[in-house]
Amino acid sequence: KETSWEAAVQTVLNYYGDINQKKYEEAYTTWEGNGSASGQSYKQFKRGYSDTVAVSVLVGESNEQGPNAIRVPVRLISIVNEPAANKQGVRQYAGTYTVRHTADGWRIASADISRVSSVLPPRELSTPSRLLSSYYQEINRRQFARAYTYWEDLGKASNQSFAHFEQGYADTDHVVVSLGKPRVEGAAGSLFASVPVRIVATLKNQTKQNFRGTYVLRRSDIPPFDKLGWRIHSAQIEQTSSSN
């Protein structure tokens, strides 16, 4: 069963998925009151995103606050058109969405989002090895929403909803990962890094499971999209009988 936190996180990720696909009506009605909670008319809302090319989302730390009102902290990295300068640039924002369960389902009730000065991606997105190390650190800290948004396409590249992703770790106590050397190749405006891994997962009953395989990470090689940093593109991981 999906928890309130899982539903709230998925609501925010779906919202930005709609923004990225320019489905502004769907995004607008993700706000409570058929959009009115955004404090804007639909026309104003759509105009506010007219220069937005793409938004990358990192979810912050979970802090449950009751069944019906959940605060979802986010860090947003946006690629925007800057018509006056005739170029594209990067803007970053940070803050919190409050998401509530309503008669119409989970909806955004309010937001407190401010622009931050940095144009560099968060440090954990700067190299393939750093990203995967951070990924497993967040899993061990049980900050699954942060880990989920290390996957491309707002987590969709994991081929799971956030709820399924989080619930997949329900029996895991902690994970130790050994990273091999990344092999980086370029293709069609992107860099792809293949990283071999060995994983030992200790379950809550203290039994161990061993896995090995390869993660493929991707980063755009085209400015300013390169400022979005690395994300997990795909993974081929298989359970093995031992740690060898």
N, C-alpha and C positions, 0 to 999 in steps of 0.2 A: 504494500500500500504506500502510495506517495505521501511523504510528510509535508507539513506546511512549508518548511524551509525549501524542500526540493521544488514544490510547486511555485513558490515565490521566485526562486532563482530562474526556473524555466520561463516564467512570465517575462522577466527582464531580458533574457537571452532571445526569446521569440520576438520581443519588441524590437530589439536592434536587428534581428534577422529581417524583419519587415522593413525597417529603415534602409538596410543595405540593398534590399530588393526593390526599393522605391514603392513599396505597398503602403502608402501613407495613410490610407483610410483604415486599414487593419491596425497599423501602429497607433493611430489616433484613438480608436475605440478600445485599445488596451488600457487607456485611462478610464477611471471610474466615471459614471454618469455619461456614458457614450462619448467620452472625450472631454467633457466639461471640466473634469478635475485638473486638466493640463493648464487651465486658466487662459486658454486661447480658443478662438474659433478654428474650425478645420482649415480654413484658408490661411490663417496666420501660422498655424502649426506646420502646414506643408511648406509655406514660404520660408520658415525657419530652418528647414533642412535643404533648401534649394541649392546651396553650395557644398553640401556634404556628399563626398564620393564614397567613403567607406568608414565604418566604425569598428574598431577592435575593442573587445571588452575583457577585462580581468575582474573576476568577482573577489571581493575581500573576505575577511574572516566571518564565519557564521556566529550569530548570537541570537538564539531563540528568544522571542518575546511574546509568547502566547500564540494561540491557535489561529487568530484572525488578522493580526497585523504584524508583518515581518519586515524588518529593515534589511535591505540588501546593499552592502557597500560595494562600490565599483570604481575601477580606474578605466577611463575611456581614452583611446588613442584614435583621433579622427584625421582622415585625409580630407582636405577641403580645397575647393577651388577658390582662388583669390583673384577675382576679376580685375581689380585695380592694378595688381602687379602682373597680371597675365601669366600666372603660374599656379601650381598646386603646393600647398603647405601642410604642416602637421600642427594639430592642436591637441592638448591633453586636458582632461577634466577628471575630477575626483569628487566623490560624495556618496549620497545614499538615496536609494529609492525605497519608499514605504509601499508595500504591496498588501492588499487586503482580499479576503475571501468575501465575495458578494453573491447576490442572487444570480448574477450573470457569470459567476466563476471568479477566478483570481484576476484582479485588476490593480493598476498602479493608482494609489490614492494621492501621493505627493512625492516631491523630489527636492533634494537639497544638493545641487551639483554646481561646482565652481571650476573655473578654468585654472590650471596650474601652469607655472612658467616653463617647466622642462619640455624640451622637444626630443630628448633622448628616450628610447624605450626603457622600461624598467630593466634593471641589470640582469635579471634572470632570463630575459629574452635575447641577450646579446650574443650568445654562442650556443651551438647544439648541446655540448656537454653540460653547460651551466643550466640550460633549460631542463634537461632530463634529470639532473641532480635535484633541481628545485621541485620538479614534478613528484619525485619520490619522497622528498622532504615534506611536501604538503600532504601526501597520502599518509605518511607516518604521523603527521600532526592532526590528521583527520579533517583537514581543510579541503574537502573533496571538490567544492565548487571552484576553488582556485585552480586545482589540478585539472579539472574538466575544461576550463577555459584556456589551458595550455594547448588543447587540441585546436586545429584549424576550424574555421567556419563556426565560431561560437560554440565549439564542442561537438558539432555534428560529425566531424571527421572520425570521431571515436565509434561511429555507427550505433550510438546508444543515446537515449534520453539521459538527462542528468540523474533522474531517479534511478534508472537501471545501473548507471555508472557507479553511483554512490553505494547502492545496495549490493553491488558485486564485491565490495570490500567489507561487508557486514561481519564476516567471520575472520577477517584478517587482523592480527594484533600489530605486526610491523613487517616491514620489507627491507631487505638489504640488496642493493643493486651494484653490480660491477660493470662499468662502462668501458667498451673498447674504443679504439681511435676512430673518430669520425672520418668518413670518406666523402668529400664534397665534390659535386659535379654541377655544372650549369646546364640549363635547358629552358629555352623560350622565355627569357626574362626572369627566371627563378633560379635559386640555388637549392639543391637537394643534398642533404647530409644523411648518409646511412651510418647508423651507430649500432654496433653489436652490443648485446647486453646479456648478462647472467643475473638472475634474480632468485633470491631465497626468501620465500614468504613464510613467516611463522604465524600459524593460526591461533585463535584464542584458546584452543585446547592444547596449545604448545607443540602440535605436530608441524613438520616443515614440508613445504612444497618447493620444488626446484623448477625453474623455467629458463629457457634461453631463446634468443632470436634477435631480431633487428627492428629498430625504430627508424623510420624515414621522416626527417624534419624538412620543412620548407621555409624559405625566406625569399621575398621578392628582391630582385636585383635592380629594380627600376626606382630611382628617386621620385617622389618621397616615400613610396610604398615600402622601401627597405627599412624605414624608421618603425614599421610595425613589428620588426624583430622576427625571431624564429617561432614556429609553431610545429606541433606534431602533425604530420600529414597522414601517416599510416603506420601500422605495426604488424609484424609477423612474429608472434610469441607462442612457443609450444612448451607444454609441461614435459619435463624429463624425469627419468627414474632416480637420478642422483645429481649431485652438484658437479660432476665431472663434465 
